[in-house]
Amino acid sequence: MKNYIIQKNPFVVPTNDGKLIEEHFGNATTGDSHISIAHMIAPPGWSEPFQTPEFDEYTYIISGQKQFIIGEETLILKAGQSIKIFKNTRIQYSNPFNEPCEYIAVCSPAFSMDAVNRED
Protein backbone atom coordinates (compact mmCIF):
# COMPACT_ATOMS: atom_id res chain seq x y z
CA MET A 1 0.00 0.00 0.00
CA LYS A 2 1.24 3.47 -0.88
CA ASN A 3 1.66 6.18 1.72
CA TYR A 4 -0.02 8.79 -0.48
CA ILE A 5 -2.94 9.42 -2.81
CA ILE A 6 -2.73 11.44 -6.01
CA GLN A 7 -6.12 12.82 -6.96
CA LYS A 8 -6.54 12.80 -10.75
CA ASN A 9 -10.34 12.65 -10.89
CA PRO A 10 -11.94 15.05 -8.41
CA PHE A 11 -15.68 14.76 -7.83
CA VAL A 12 -17.50 17.53 -9.68
CA VAL A 13 -20.39 18.56 -7.46
CA PRO A 14 -23.57 19.15 -9.48
CA THR A 15 -24.75 22.76 -9.19
CA ASN A 16 -27.52 24.82 -10.78
CA ASP A 17 -25.92 28.25 -10.25
CA GLY A 18 -22.96 28.06 -12.66
CA LYS A 19 -20.39 27.48 -9.91
CA LEU A 20 -17.70 24.86 -10.53
CA ILE A 21 -16.91 22.74 -7.46
CA GLU A 22 -14.22 20.07 -7.80
CA GLU A 23 -13.77 18.19 -4.55
CA HIS A 24 -10.29 16.65 -4.48
CA PHE A 25 -10.52 15.15 -1.00
CA GLY A 26 -13.47 14.84 1.35
CA ASN A 27 -16.77 13.08 1.91
CA ALA A 28 -17.82 12.82 -1.75
CA THR A 29 -14.44 11.78 -3.17
CA THR A 30 -12.57 9.75 -0.60
CA GLY A 31 -15.10 9.32 2.20
CA ASP A 32 -12.87 11.37 4.51
CA SER A 33 -15.03 13.24 7.02
CA HIS A 34 -12.06 14.96 8.71
CA ILE A 35 -11.13 17.41 5.94
CA SER A 36 -12.26 18.47 2.49
CA ILE A 37 -10.28 20.29 -0.17
CA ALA A 38 -12.03 21.75 -3.19
CA HIS A 39 -11.12 23.87 -6.20
CA MET A 40 -13.90 26.29 -7.08
CA ILE A 41 -14.78 28.89 -9.68
CA ALA A 42 -17.65 31.23 -8.81
CA PRO A 43 -19.07 33.02 -11.86
CA PRO A 44 -19.84 36.74 -11.89
CA GLY A 45 -23.07 37.49 -10.00
CA TRP A 46 -22.99 34.22 -8.01
CA SER A 47 -24.11 34.08 -4.37
CA GLU A 48 -25.19 31.57 -1.75
CA PRO A 49 -27.73 32.00 1.05
CA PHE A 50 -26.48 32.83 4.53
CA GLN A 51 -25.23 29.77 6.38
CA THR A 52 -23.81 28.81 9.79
CA PRO A 53 -21.46 25.88 9.13
CA GLU A 54 -20.41 23.36 11.76
CA PHE A 55 -16.87 23.34 10.32
CA ASP A 56 -13.95 25.76 10.00
CA GLU A 57 -13.52 26.94 6.41
CA TYR A 58 -10.30 28.26 4.93
CA THR A 59 -10.42 30.08 1.58
CA TYR A 60 -7.46 31.02 -0.62
CA ILE A 61 -8.23 33.30 -3.58
CA ILE A 62 -6.34 32.33 -6.76
CA SER A 63 -7.85 34.95 -9.07
CA GLY A 64 -10.68 37.46 -9.05
CA GLN A 65 -12.46 38.60 -5.88
CA LYS A 66 -14.88 37.07 -3.41
CA GLN A 67 -17.21 38.84 -0.98
CA PHE A 68 -17.81 37.61 2.57
CA ILE A 69 -20.59 38.98 4.78
CA ILE A 70 -19.77 37.99 8.35
CA GLY A 71 -22.25 39.34 10.86
CA GLU A 72 -22.48 43.08 10.12
CA GLU A 73 -19.12 43.21 8.33
CA THR A 74 -18.53 42.93 4.57
CA LEU A 75 -15.07 41.83 3.45
CA ILE A 76 -13.66 41.51 -0.06
CA LEU A 77 -10.69 39.24 -0.64
CA LYS A 78 -8.52 39.41 -3.75
CA ALA A 79 -6.01 37.10 -5.43
CA GLY A 80 -3.28 36.01 -3.04
CA GLN A 81 -5.34 36.60 0.10
CA SER A 82 -6.80 33.99 2.42
CA ILE A 83 -9.21 33.79 5.34
CA LYS A 84 -10.28 31.35 8.03
CA ILE A 85 -13.94 31.43 9.04
CA PHE A 86 -14.51 29.68 12.36
CA LYS A 87 -17.27 27.11 12.67
CA ASN A 88 -20.67 28.29 13.91
CA THR A 89 -20.15 31.71 12.28
CA ARG A 90 -23.05 33.08 10.22
CA ILE A 91 -21.71 33.98 6.79
CA GLN A 92 -22.72 34.65 3.22
CA TYR A 93 -20.38 34.05 0.28
CA SER A 94 -20.80 35.80 -3.07
CA ASN A 95 -19.10 37.10 -6.20
CA PRO A 96 -20.92 40.34 -7.11
CA PHE A 97 -18.06 41.31 -9.44
CA ASN A 98 -17.72 41.22 -13.25
CA GLU A 99 -15.11 38.45 -13.37
CA PRO A 100 -14.99 34.84 -12.17
CA CYS A 101 -13.42 34.11 -8.80
CA GLU A 102 -11.18 31.04 -8.61
CA TYR A 103 -10.31 29.75 -5.17
CA ILE A 104 -9.43 26.79 -2.98
CA ALA A 105 -11.64 25.92 0.01
CA VAL A 106 -10.55 23.67 2.86
CA CYS A 107 -13.10 22.57 5.47
CA SER A 108 -12.35 20.87 8.77
CA PRO A 109 -14.20 18.67 9.49
CA ALA A 110 -15.11 18.00 5.87
CA PHE A 111 -17.91 19.87 4.11
CA SER A 112 -21.30 18.18 4.17
CA MET A 113 -24.76 19.44 3.32
CA ASP A 114 -25.92 18.26 6.77
CA ALA A 115 -23.35 20.51 8.50
CA VAL A 116 -23.52 23.68 6.37
CA ASN A 117 -26.89 24.88 7.77
CA ARG A 118 -27.95 27.09 4.83
CA GLU A 119 -30.85 29.42 5.42
CA ASP A 120 -33.93 29.25 3.18
Buried (B, 14 or more C-beta within 10 A) or exposed (E): EEEEEEEEEBBEBEEEEEBBBBBBBBBBBBEBBEBBBBBBBBBEEBBBEBBBBEBBBBBBBEEBBBBBBBEEEEEEBEBEBEBEBEBEBBBBBBBEBEEBBBBBBBBBBBBBEEBBEEEE
